């Protein structure tokens, strides 16, 4: 039976030439691979085209760059881990050279794709009606325009994105694990409801992960590497970034708000981290950057970030730049300086610029465990004078430390220092009540309440 408009010619090297319409069920076999696509191909309604695992499709872009493969029927483009389907242009393989696969759903089009390597497509997979779920495993997208456009949900495992204009773009549920992004203009551009990114690597992208709007539900980024990007993570919010490494970026983390950043290594960036409204920056190593921590875009003490228990050392221009007019107590952070003169040199605050707020800090020993001195430039933190609250507490205390305050002030966290200079940061187990049964008996100095500076002597009996 003749197949109209479908041209199949075999060269001596077993290369198969294809173009035109497919009107009956057809299989492009590994035995006849590679297939040279000399013109656009259309799979018509009610017909299935199956591309076997291991097949290579060579898009002939020598004379035109507007070729495409469209399905109005069913197109199965599913390889295997050991035999992926490879799709690329014949020439100029580092640039866009064809339009990509198209699925015309209004005519019954179905496009099944997984375990493939696709390159040089303006839009690798263009669906007339977006899929509810895009799920790809062990796939590669190289030198494409917008590699994946998410309509609702995407799940990516062990995928690679290299040299694309945009790797992953769209809405709304993102689950990305063990993926690799290199040399993309933007690796991920997300309008997300939930965003989960784990065990992935971002190298030499202009932008790593960009949050284009507030995350509606939750964000979680863990165990990832961001290296040599212009920006690693931009505008993270409503979630947690933990156990990541950010190295040699122009900016490691830019414009965080309403999120936690903890237990990360942030080193050798031009700017380590820029934090804003209600960010909690805790237990990070922020060392050897040009600039360490920049605090920005805070309109009042009510939305100030929390900076606790970080090692912020050996940054070239500054360890902390308080780019706001709010005062901060950074007492539990180690700046690795042996005296106040050394530390002050790398803290940019109201002592350097009267438009900025002041910074309280402590001088630790070289281990960052023991405190030598507390430097208080102000008696309040983030605009609140705790002494005005008429705050009292049980003193001496035994197994519970209980606070009492007027003005409905609730004590949720405190910082104590013992006689040996060891810091104890405690969180209330109920309103204004702290379980201190594990603290040794002796004298303590209460240094802060809810991150507000205060100095009182307490005794545990």
N, C-alpha and C positions, 0 to 999 in steps of 0.2 A: 504494500500500500504506500503510495507516494505521500510524503508529508510536505504540504505546500509551504513555500517560503523558508523552510528550514534547510540550511545548506550544511552538508556534512562531507568534508573532504579529508582524506588521510594523506599526510606527507610520509616520506620515507622514514622520518624519525618518529612516526606514530602520533604526531600532533594532529588534533582534530579541530577543524574550523567550524564555527557555529555562528548563526545569526538568524533573525526572523522569528516566525511564530511557531509555537509548539501546540499541536492540535490533538495529540494522543499521548497516552502515558509513555514517558521516556525516562531512561536512566543514563546518566553520564557516568561511565564506568572508569574504574582505576586503570583497567587495561588500555583504554583509549586516551588516557591522560598524557600530556596536558591538553586542555581545550582552549583554543584561541578564539575569543569572542570578537568577531570582526564588525558586528553591528548589534544594535539593541535586540534583546530577546524578550518575547512575551509568552507566558504560559496562559492559555485561554481557559475560560471557566469549565469546570468539570474535569480538568486534566491535571495530572500530577507529574512534575519533574523531580526526580530524585538524583542528587549528586552523591556519589559514593564517598566514604571516608578515604582520605589520601589524595583525592583528585586536586589538580591545580588548574585554576582558571586564569588565563592570561588575557587581560583586557587590551585590545589593540587600540591604543591611543595615539598611533603614529599620525593619523589624519584628522581625528576628531576627539574631543574630550567630553562629549555629551552622551556617550553610550550608557545604557542602563539594562538591568535585568528585572522585568516586571512579572509579577504573578497575579493573575485574576482567577487562577485555580489554586493548586497547592504546590509549593516549592519546599522540598526537604533538603536542607543544607546542614546536615548534622554529621560531623566527623567523630573521631574518638581521640582520647588522650594521646595515643601512640600514632594515630594517622589523622591529623587535622586536615580540613579542607583549606586550601591556600588560594586566595584571590588577590591579584595585584595587576598593575599595569605592565605593559611590555617595556616601555621606556620611561625615563625620568621618574624613577620609583620613589623619590623623596618628596614629590609634590602631588597635589590633587590632579587626577587625570581621567576620572569618569564620574558619573552621577551616583552609582550605587544600586542596591536592590530596592525595589518598590513593591509594596503590597497594597493592591486596590481592593479593599475589603467590601466596598459597595457592590462589587461584582462577584463576591464570594472568595476573594483572595485570602489565602492562608500561607504564612511564611514561618517555617520552623528552622531555627538556626542555633547551633551550639558547636563547640569544639572546632573553631575555625581561626584562620589568620587572614584578616582582610586589610587591604592597604589602598591608599590613594583615592578613596571615594569621598565625594563631597558630603554625602550622608549615607553611611554604609547600609543602614536599614531604615527606609522611610515608610512608615505605616500610615495609610490614609486615616485610619482610626487607631489611636494609640492603644497599645496592649495594657491590660491591667497589671501585668507582671512581665518584666524583662529579666531573664535569668540566664547568665552565661558562666561557663566554667572552662578554665584553661583556654581562653580566647585571647586573641591579640588584635589590636587596632593600631595601625601605623600610618602616619602622614595623611590623616583624614581631616575633614572639616569638623563637624560635630559628631564625634564617634558614637555616642549613645545619647538619645533624647528620651528622658524618662517622662512617662505620662501619668504614672501613679506609683509604681514600686519597682525597684531594681535590686537584684541580688547578684553580686559578683564574687566569684571565688577563683583565685589563682590566675587572674587576667593581667595582661600587660597593655599599656597605652604609651606609645612613643611618637613624638613629633606631630601630635594632632593640634588643631587650633583649640578645640575643647575636647577633653576626654569624656566626662560625664556631665550632662546638663539636665535640669528639669525639676520636677515635683515628684513625690512628696515623701516617700519612704525609701531610705537608702540603707543598704546593708552591704558593706564592702570589706572583704577579708582577704588578706594575703595577696594583694595586688601591687603592681609596679607601675609607676608613672614617671616618665622621663622625657624631657625636651618638649613638653606640651606648653602652649601658651597659657592655658588654664587647665589644670588637671581635673578638678571637680568644681562645678558651679551649682550650688544647691539652694532651692527654695524648699525647705524640708519641714515635714511634720515630725518625723523621727529620723535620726541620722546616727548610724553605727559604723565606725571605721576602725578596723583592728589589723595589726601585723602587716601593715602596708608601708611601702617606700616611695618617697617623692624626691626626685633628684633633678636638678637643673631645669625646673619649670619656671615660667615667669610667675605664675601663681599656683600654689599647691591646692589648698582647700579654701574656697570662698563661700561664705554664707551670705546670700543676697538679701535675706530678710531674717526676722526672728524665727527661731525654731519653735514650732507650736507645742510639741510634746517634750522631746528630750534629745540631747546630743551626747554621744559617747565616742571619744577618740582615745585609743589605748595602744601602746606597744608599737608605735609607728616611728619611722625615720623621715625627717625632713632635712635635706642637705642641698646647699647651693641653689636654692630657689630665691627669686626676688622677694617673695613673701611665702612663708610656710603655711600659716593658718590665719585667715582674715575674718574678723568679726565673729568669732565663736561665741555662742550664747546658750543659755538654758541647758547646761549640762556639765560634763566633766572631761578634762584632758589629763591623762595620767600615763606615767611610765613611757613617755616618748623622748626621743632624742632630736634636738633641733640644732644643727651645726652649719655654720658658714652661709647662712641666709642673709639677705639684706635686712629683713625683719623676720624674727622667728614667729612670734604671735602678735598680731596687730588688732587693736581695738576690741579686746574681750569685754563682755558685759554679762552680768547675771550668770556666771559660770565659775567652776572650780578648776584651778590649774595646779596640779600637785604631783610630786615625785618625778619630775622631768629633769633631764639634763639639757641646759640651754647655754651653748658655748660657741664662741668664735663668730657670732653674728654681728652685723653692723649695729642692730638694735635687738636685744634679746627678747624683751616682751613689753608691749604697750597695753596697760590695763585701764579699765574704766569702771563704769557703774557696777557695784555689788560683785565685783570679781573677788574670789578668794584665792590668793597666791600663797601656797604653803608647801614646805618641804622640797623645794626645788634647788638644784645647783645651777646658779646663774653666774657663770665665771668667764673671764677672758673675752668678753664681747667688747665692741667699741663703746656701746652704751648698754647698761644692764637692764634696769627697770624704769620705765617711764609711766607716770600716772597722769592721765589726761581726761578731759571732758567730764569733770565732776562739777556739778552746779551747786552742791551743798553737802554738808556733812552727812545728811541722811542717806545719800547714795554712794558714800565713799567705799572704796575697796578695802579688803583686809589683806595685809602682807605679814605673814608669820613663818617663823622657823625655816627660813631660807638661808642658804649660803650664797651671798652676793659679793663676790670678791674678784679683784684683779681686772675689773673692767676698765678700759683705757680712758674714756672721757668722763664717765660717771657710773657709779653703782646704782644710785637712785636719782631720778630727776622728778621732783614734785612740780609738775607742770599745771598746778591748780593753786587756789588760794586757801585750801583746807589744810589744817595741821594733822600730822600723822605721828603716832607712836609706833615705831618699828623696833621695839625693844627686844624681841625674840629672834631677830635676824642677825646673822654673823657676817661682818664686813671684813674680817681678816686683818684689820689694822691694829697695831699695838698701842696707839695713842689717839686722842681725839683730833689732833692736828692732821694726822694721816687720813682718818676716816672722813673728816669734814671736807677735805679736798675733793672727795668723790661723791658727796651728797650735795645736790643742787636744790636749795630751798630758799626761804626768806632771808637768810644771811647773805645770799648771793644776788637775789633779785627781790625787791620788796613787794612785787606783785604775787609772789609765791608764798605758800604756807610753810610752817616750820616742821622739822623732823626731830623727834626724840629717838635716841638709839643707845645701845650698850656696847661696851668694848669687851670682847671675848679673848680667851687665850687662843693659841694656834690650833687647838683641837676643836674649837667652836663649842666647847662643852661648859667651860667655867667663865663666869663673868668677873671682869676686873673692875669695871666702873659703869655707872649709869649716867648718861648725859641727858638732862631734861631742859629743853629750851622753852617749854611752855608747860603749864599746869593743867592742860586740858587736851583732849584729842578729838579731832573731827568736829570741833566747835562746841563740845559739851564739857562743862565744868562739873565733875562728879561731886565736888564739895557742896554744890548748890542743891544736891538731891537729898542731903541729910541722910547719907548712907551709913548704916551701922551693921556690925556683924558680931556673932558670938566670939568672945575673946576673953580668956583662953577657950580653945575648942578641943574636942577629942576625935570622935569618929565622923562627925558631921560638922560642916562649916555652913552656918545659916546667916543669910543677909536679910536686913530689913531696910526698906526705903519708902519714902513718901513719893508723891507724884506718879504712882503706878509704875515706877521704874523696876524692870525685871532684870536680874543678874543672870546671864546665861553662860558666861565664861570668865575665868579669871587666870591671872598669871602670878605665881609665887616664886620667890627665890629663897633657897635655904642658906644656912650659915656657910656652906662650902661653895656657894656660888652656882649651884645647880638649879636650872629653871624647871618649874612644874606648871604646865598648862592644863587646866581642868575645865571640863564642861559639866554644867549642872545636870543632875539626874532627875530633878524636878525643879519647879520654879523657885529660884533663890536658895536652893539647897544643894550642897556638894558633898559627895562621898569621899572622905579623906582618910579612911582607915588604913590605906597603904602608905601614907606619908609617915616618915619617922618622926618621933617626938623631938621637939626643939623649937628654935626661933625661926620665923619666916618674915619676909617683907612682901606685902601685897603690892605688886607693881602696876597691875592694870585690871580694870573691870570692863568687860565688853569692849576691849581694846582701847579704853580710855585710861590715861595715865593717872595713877594714884600711888601714894607711898604711905603705908601704914605697917606698923610692927604687930605681928600676931604670934601667939604661942600655942603650940600643940602639946597637950598633956596626956 
